[in-house]
Amino acid sequence: MMTQSAYVSAMMDTRDLLMLLPLEAFCLIPIWHRKKHKGIRLFLSLLFANLLAFLLIFLSFLIADRAGEFLAFFSVLISFFCFFRREIDLPFIRLAYLLSSALPVGGFGNIVYHLTDAFLNPTGTIYDSGNWESVLAQMTFETIMLLLLLPVLRGPLRKVLFEFREDRPFLPALIIHLLYAIVCRIAVPIYNERLFIGRSLEIYLLVFSTSFALVFVLFYLFLRVMSSIIENEDLMEKAALVDLQAEQYRRLEEYLQETSRLRHDFRYQMGVLTELLKDGKVPEALELLNSLDSLSYEENYRYTFSRAVNALLNHFHTRLLQAGAKAEFHIRLEEPLFVEEIDLCVVLGNLMENALEAVMRVPEERRSVSLLMGQTTAEVLVMKVENPYVEPVKKEGKSFLSTRHLGLGEGLRSVSLLAEKYGGSMRVDYLNGVFLVKVLFQKRPDLG
């Protein structure tokens, strides 16, 4: 039967949950920008996680006394893992790594807690309920570490969690953090007085201070190496996209040359037709008109002042009509345009090529592509391409997978990079069989 003293002792041990508050902030900061819920809902969710952790710790100490310390330790991890799992969409191993990143701080904080207790109560043991000064000392240490590591949490750690492409490197780092936290939990003398025998205190402080510094050097180096890999992959990806854009430039040049040839041929055919009609050769004239009807002349509509944009739009308009698709182009551009003509054509070429590929896979009665492009001000250009789709949209991280080949789709990535070049952004939505891409260009001051 539980005695009142057992309840009091368990409650005093559960009070140590306050030490977790700085560690919660440690884990929240890197993922704050990607949280699913805001305001009161997030607060209530965090409150529930704390209450659950409080209950688990209380029951662990009440039922198993000090033998329940490790049970309480892992119960708290599970409680907060569930909370973060609800609040952020991260793979299992990355979320576990995020939580483990706070463990060395909490582990060494536990050393600070027991050292403070040893100085205040030299004849006590670890089985005694700690004092408030020890709790405050640990919370102060953890808060200081939180402030010192704030740039790392907002920078490299956040970048690695959301941008690194593979999960395997996180496991060994997670294990190191977990093992260090466990060592810090068990490497505390049972009797405080043993710390004051000879040079035990100096050795104890030296060993754990050095190991703590080593763990965080490894933590920082791990993040720096991972960040460097991300940057190198970005550079390689951008180099590949330069090649892709060069291909787009080549194709655009082909469109322009083909347009010029067709216009020349068209003028020549009109001259022949005029001569046939003057000579009264109506059957031959009709035959020529029938042959002209089967040809496609791409430069037959002037959408805007840009000859290159007109050639590109007429080219895709013709291809869409040939595919049995409805094409709706609404363009409103005025000179001068801050977006370079060639960049605008690359974006249009990628988006229209993707839309054409998608509509070719849907039933003919659903085939349609809508393009809206215009300037809201002299310094803002918006573009929207909408089309139906039937194949499942697949993503890897933030990137879309190609439907034409294995691997990542480079077209949308190229569009995104060009939008960023002009201080803008790209947004992709896909719902109920409709794929929508919105691109925003904004004139940056450094673009002149």
Secondary structure, DSSP 8 states (H G I E B T S, - for coil): ---HHHHHHHHHHHGGGGGHHHHHHHHHGGGGGG-S--HHHHHHHHHHHHHHHHHHHHHHHHHHGGGGHHHHHHHHHHHHHHHHHHH----HHHHHHHHHHTHHHHHHHHHHHHHHHHHH-TT-BTTS---HHHHHHHHHHHHHHHHHTHHHIIIIIHHHHHH---STTHHHHHHHHHHHHHHHHH-S-SBGGGGGSTTHHHHHHHHHHHHHHHHHHHHHHHHHHHHHHHHHHHHHHHHHHHHHHHHHHHHHHHHHHHHHHHHHHHHHHHHHHHHHHHTT-HHHHHHHHHHHHTS--S-----SS-HHHHHHHHHHHHHHHHTT-EEEEEEE--SS-SS-HHHHHHHHHHHHHHHHHHHTTS-GGG-EEEEEEEEEETTEEEEEEEEE--S---EETTEEB-SSSSSB-HHHHHHHHHHHHTT-EEEEEEETTEEEEEEEEE--GGG-
